[in-house]
Every structure is written in structure tokens, then in C-alpha cells.
């Protein structure tokens, strides 16, 4: 269970701040059930979800875990995307599986897959398709938001740190 003031990863919403925990007075909600009031990091919306929700929730990685993941990015296996290239629905489903229940490592894997794909098709003068661009943006946002809190850095600082670390390992 999380406490008010904590941060969590909540489903596909990514990093959320736990504003409150308590019984809800919202019409239609179970009055005897405890709810989290969450604020997603990149949104003004509020999410009300039962404390015992079936939606995937996990704590953020620690600063040490974030540094370790960033420093090991070059060794994270990115897998083969080739089997998904011809079918956008299949590709989206594959990317969704990596994002849902998304550990930071799985998100980094997705980022690597799409960057490698970009590098391979760019040599032929092609660009990433909309599906790839959308999922790359989402995965980078989720990882950078989480690591920014874990490392007490700005999101831009995390991006620079990740880029510098990957570049140094080449």
C-alpha cells in the first residue's frame, strides 16, 4: 500500500502522485471502499482508483536502480522487432505488452527496439511510422519521468544523462 505523498507507476498513466487515500464521496463509488486520489505527472486530471485495484501499480525505482539501469542500457537485450513490421495492429499489441506492467527495464527495451529500427531504416531514407513514434515518445516519457523523481533531476537532465551514458559506452 502507498501513502499520501508517495509516487507510483499506475497502469499506462505512468508516474502518479498519491494525493490522498480514503473513502470516496463520489456518487457511484463504493462508500465503504478506500480509494487513491492520483495526479498523473504530465496531466491536470485526477484519477480515483480503489486501493485494491486490478490495474497494475508499482513503486518507482530507487535512484540507485535508475543509475544501474541507465549504465546497463547498452547491454539490455532489445529483441527482434522484424516479426511485427508488416502489421500495425500486431506491432501495437507487442508495444502495449512492453508498456503495460512496464518495468523500467521493459520500457528501456522498447526504446532500444525502436531506436534500432530507426537506425536501420534511416540508412534507406525512411522514417519511423506513426505507431513507432507514438510508442517511443510514450516509453521515453514514462522512463524519464520515473528516473527524474528517482534521481532528483529534471526530465531534460535525465535525457542528457541517458544520452551521455549510452554515447560513452559505444
C-alpha positions in Angstrom: 0.0 0.0 0.0 1.1 3.5 -0.8 0.9 6.6 1.4 -0.3 10.1 0.6 2.7 11.9 -0.8 4.2 8.8 -2.5 4.7 8.4 -6.2 3.7 5.2 -8.1 3.5 3.9 -11.6 -0.2 3.5 -12.3 -1.1 1.4 -15.4 -0.5 3.3 -18.7 -0.7 6.7 -16.9 3.0 6.4 -15.8 4.2 8.3 -12.8 1.4 9.5 -10.5 1.5 11.3 -7.2 -0.7 9.9 -4.4 -2.6 13.0 -3.3 -5.0 11.3 -0.8 -6.2 7.9 0.4 -9.6 7.5 1.9 -13.2 6.7 1.4 -14.9 8.3 -1.5 -17.9 10.6 -1.5 -18.2 10.5 -5.3 -21.6 9.3 -6.5 -21.4 5.7 -7.8 -18.3 4.7 -5.9 -18.4 2.2 -3.1 -18.7 4.3 0.0 -17.1 1.6 2.2 -14.0 1.1 -0.1 -10.7 3.0 0.2 -9.6 4.9 -2.9 -6.4 6.6 -4.0 -6.6 10.1 -5.5 -3.8 10.3 -8.0 -2.4 13.1 -10.1 -0.5 11.9 -13.2 2.8 13.7 -13.6 2.1 15.1 -17.1 -1.6 15.9 -16.7 -4.0 18.1 -14.8 -6.5 15.2 -14.4 -7.3 13.3 -11.2 -7.6 9.6 -11.0 -9.7 7.9 -8.4 -9.0 4.2 -8.1 -9.6 1.6 -5.4 -6.6 0.8 -3.2 -7.2 -2.8 -4.2 -7.5 -2.1 -7.9 -6.6 -4.7 -10.5 -4.8 -2.0 -12.6 -1.0 -2.5 -12.5 0.6 -0.4 -9.8 4.3 -0.5 -8.7 6.6 1.7 -6.8 9.2 3.8 -8.6 12.7 2.6 -8.9 15.2 3.9 -6.5 17.9 6.4 -7.6 20.5 3.5 -7.4 18.3 1.3 -9.5 17.8 4.1 -12.1 21.6 4.7 -12.3 22.2 1.0 -12.7 19.6 0.6 -15.5 21.0 3.7 -17.3 24.5 2.4 -17.1 23.5 -1.0 -18.3 21.3 0.2 -21.2 23.8 -0.9 -23.9 23.6 -4.5 -22.6 19.8 -4.7 -22.4 18.6 -7.2 -25.0 16.2 -5.4 -27.3 14.8 -8.5 -29.1 13.6 -8.8 -32.7 11.0 -6.4 -34.0 11.0 -7.9 -37.5 8.1 -10.2 -37.0 5.9 -7.2 -36.2 6.9 -4.9 -39.0 4.1 -5.6 -41.5 1.1 -5.3 -39.3 0.4 -2.2 -37.3 -2.2 -3.9 -35.0 0.3 -6.6 -34.1 3.1 -4.1 -33.7 0.8 -2.0 -31.4 -0.1 -5.1 -29.4 3.5 -6.0 -29.0 4.4 -2.5 -27.8 1.4 -2.4 -25.5 2.7 -5.6 -23.8 6.0 -3.9 -23.1 4.4 -0.8 -21.7 1.6 -2.4 -19.7 3.0 -3.8 -16.4 6.0 -1.8 -17.6 9.1 -2.2 -15.5 11.7 0.5 -16.3 13.8 -2.2 -17.9 11.0 -3.3 -20.3 10.4 0.4 -21.2 14.2 0.8 -21.9 13.9 -2.4 -24.1 11.1 -0.8 -26.1 13.1 2.4 -26.5 16.1 0.4 -27.8 13.9 -1.7 -30.2 12.5 1.5 -31.8 15.9 3.3 -31.9 17.5 0.3 -33.5 14.6 0.1 -36.0 15.1 3.8 -36.7 18.8 3.4 -37.3 18.2 0.5 -39.7 15.5 2.2 -41.8 17.2 5.7 -41.8 20.0 4.4 -43.9 17.4 3.7 -46.6 16.0 7.2 -46.3 12.9 6.1 -44.5 11.3 7.4 -41.3 9.6 5.6 -38.4 5.9 5.1 -38.8 3.3 6.8 -36.6 3.0 3.7 -34.3 6.7 3.6 -33.6 6.9 7.4 -33.0 3.9 7.3 -30.6 5.2 4.4 -28.5 8.8 5.7 -28.5 7.5 9.1 -27.2 5.3 7.3 -24.5 8.1 5.0 -23.3 10.6 7.8 -23.1 8.2 9.9 -21.2 7.4 7.2 -18.7 11.1 6.3 -18.1 12.3 9.9 -17.9 9.5 10.9 -15.6 10.3 8.0 -13.3 14.0 8.5 -13.4 13.7 12.2 -12.8 12.0 11.6 -9.5 14.3 8.7 -8.5 17.4 10.7 -9.4 16.1 14.1 -8.2 16.8 15.6 -11.7 14.8 17.4 -14.3 13.4 15.3 -17.1 15.8 17.1 -19.5 18.7 16.2 -17.1 17.7 12.6 -17.2 17.6 12.6 -21.0 21.1 14.2 -21.2 22.4 11.7 -18.6 21.0 8.7 -20.6 22.3 10.1 -23.9 25.7 10.7 -22.5 25.9 7.3 -20.8 24.9 5.5 -24.0 27.3 7.5 -26.1 30.2 6.8 -23.7 29.5 3.1 -23.9 29.8 3.0 -27.8 
